Amino acid sequence: MYLIDVKVRKLSPRECARLQRFSKEFIINPSQTQAYKLFGNTISINVLKEISKEIIKDKLILIF
């Protein structure tokens, strides 16, 4: 949910998919509940990549 002109609006399943970098052609489950579950449980590869880099960097610092 986010605020636009003092109104709160929930992201649509398509907007959630695009934030997770799913393609425009990705077919979304017709059930909004299932679609929100899918996108809510998805791990963004770019975020995971950056977290992994930080973990590796921290471990390398501890080693040396």
ABEGO torsion letter per residue (X at the ends): XBBBGGBBBBBBAAAAAAAAGBBAABBBBABAAAAAAAAAABBBAAAAAAAAAAAAAAAAAAAX
